[in-house]
Amino acid sequence: MSTRAGLAEALRVVLAITLKDSLDAVKDRKLIPVLAGVLLMIALFRLLPALREGDTQTLVVVDSGESTVVEQWADSDQFDLHRVPSLQEMEVFLGGEETAVLGLVLPPDFDQQVQDSAAIALSGYVDHWVSDSNAEKVGEFFEVQLTTLTGRPVRIQVHNDTVFTHPRGLQPVTTSFLVAYALVVVGLMVAPNLMIEEKELKTMDALLISPASAGQIVIAKALTGLLYCLVAGGLVLVVNAALIVHWDIAVLAVLCGSLFTVSIGLLLGVILNSRQQLILWSAVLMFPLFIPVIASEILPDIQAPALAQRIVSLIPTVAVAEAIRWALSGSVPWAEIGIGLAVTIACAIPLLVAVAWAVRRSDR
Amino acid sequence: MRAIEVHELTRDYNGLRAVDSITFNVETGEIFGFLGPNGAGKTTAIKVLTGQLRPTSGTARVAGCDVVQERQRLKPKIGVVFEYQNLYERLSARDNLVFAARLYGVSKGRADQVLAQVGLTERARDRIKNYSNGMKQRLLIARALLHEPEVLFLDEPTRGLDPNVARDIRAIITALSRQGVTVFLTTHYMEEADQLSDRVAIIDRGRIVALDTPAQLKAIHGEGEKTTLEDVFVKLTGRYLGRGGHES
């Protein structure tokens, strides 16, 4: 058989198993409760900012001239005022908020302008994910407030395309948690069934006497598992689409993370013999996979040693969460993200080889 | 031409000799009965002949392929009905067959053809979990026939089925043999083996203790005209198989 014919046959076998497993998953509806769980988590995280909508609006001001006019704004009961020394500080502040916050950059001679000018024109900034209509609404609110406070007409030109979310801001962190959660849950709780069910139903025996090789079976199962994970991870990305700046990084991170969690899931599937065992072991494995993601957020705050932080950042689920955070931000440390995702794939490959070896061993 | 050639085949399993130096040949188109008490080594022998297990020693060729060296070439040439009903329960009968058709690279039309052959066309779109044991068994035979194998291995194909379904399945087996398919059949039902098999091998504790046509076996080992294959079986293995085919 020529190489091309051999490849075509291998592809046919892999696709046949993937299609069967996908059809089976649709009929089983096993993914539905898992996706419902992910959606519930998204809803909870989305609800938090909504609950704060009644709160007072916030204004962040870069006031290098230490304006006395601005000092008076602090007395307003219509909004909270934060004064920061630089544009960079303002960006950090805005990026850390989960609601639309307006940032104003005042000229050093702002007090003078208030005295001399008939009308005042200012540049305002909101995060990139704030919609045009919402940006306009926030701008109009502060135009009214500042016009009242300064006694001069104030016009604010709001920009929503220059300030990007800070990777440690609430939105990137919650989104990265959600992606990691979705991939870990689907990888550990759904993907193993692709193997366990074949063993429980003894259909693996029929597969192994068919033209399918152990390697092709594992590739097909991994593809199906990837499909499941991509549905769950994709759901998180789509719901948070407005936040994402770098779709390429986000998709790559979900792909790499999916490959890793599915590999662990398939390994569990070949080791375990029943779904009851799976419930126990997937719950146990959730901790070492998901807790480092939370720990990676805390370690910088408690000033943990740099080496510890570096080691944690190379744990595949942490590397994926980190990449997602950066996908929601402006500038991207490509090398750092690349190393993390490369380590994730490097961890997945030996796991898949181990799965193929175990299937082959059970065969002979 | 020989469909199966087995020479001095041995397979050890968990420290026990499950198959002990067996030698036999099966001609193309023949129905070959492989009989033995529970644990005699029937299923292990089938697993070796279908490439699922490696032999400890000896050689076996099926459909012209060495079961160890040419396993991948062997796969499309054999069909197997396992001793258990291993089907995808959530899928319909047709979906099960379409999946197998994709694996073997045969057309979906062939799936409909074999469904008709085993009389399941009307229930083709029902989920397997709603099937009776008899219907599942027919579907297993359909799946094994889908890619038109040269050699068909049937491991207890009528076990636990009601007499009508068992009769239908025996009719399918006979028809296949007439079409030139070689059938390697294990069964606990001596009457069935007698009725279907061109030749029978009786295996006990891993070794073949007799191999001949049912008529010859009865003539050689029997004690009169009314001797049954079961009498021969009991005499050679020292064990009795009851009416339901269960050992006692």
Chai-1 contact restraints between the chains, C-beta under 6 A:
chainA,res_idxA,chainB,res_idxB,connection_type,confidence,min_distance_angstrom,max_distance_angstrom,comment,restraint_id
A,R12,B,G105,contact,1.0,0.0,6.0,A-B,restraint_1
A,V13,B,L103,contact,1.0,0.0,6.0,A-B,restraint_2
A,A16,B,R102,contact,1.0,0.0,6.0,A-B,restraint_3
A,A16,B,L103,contact,1.0,0.0,6.0,A-B,restraint_4
A,K20,B,F99,contact,1.0,0.0,6.0,A-B,restraint_5
A,D24,B,R90,contact,1.0,0.0,6.0,A-B,restraint_6
A,K27,B,R90,contact,1.0,0.0,6.0,A-B,restraint_7
A,D28,B,R90,contact,1.0,0.0,6.0,A-B,restraint_8
A,L201,B,N86,contact,1.0,0.0,6.0,A-B,restraint_9
A,K202,B,Y84,contact,1.0,0.0,6.0,A-B,restraint_10
A,K202,B,N86,contact,1.0,0.0,6.0,A-B,restraint_11
A,T203,B,N86,contact,1.0,0.0,6.0,A-B,restraint_12
A,A206,B,N86,contact,1.0,0.0,6.0,A-B,restraint_13
A,I209,B,T50,contact,1.0,0.0,6.0,A-B,restraint_14
A,I209,B,V80,contact,1.0,0.0,6.0,A-B,restraint_15
A,S210,B,L103,contact,1.0,0.0,6.0,A-B,restraint_16
A,P211,B,K75,contact,1.0,0.0,6.0,A-B,restraint_17
A,P211,B,P76,contact,1.0,0.0,6.0,A-B,restraint_18
A,R364,B,R54,contact,1.0,0.0,6.0,A-B,restraint_19
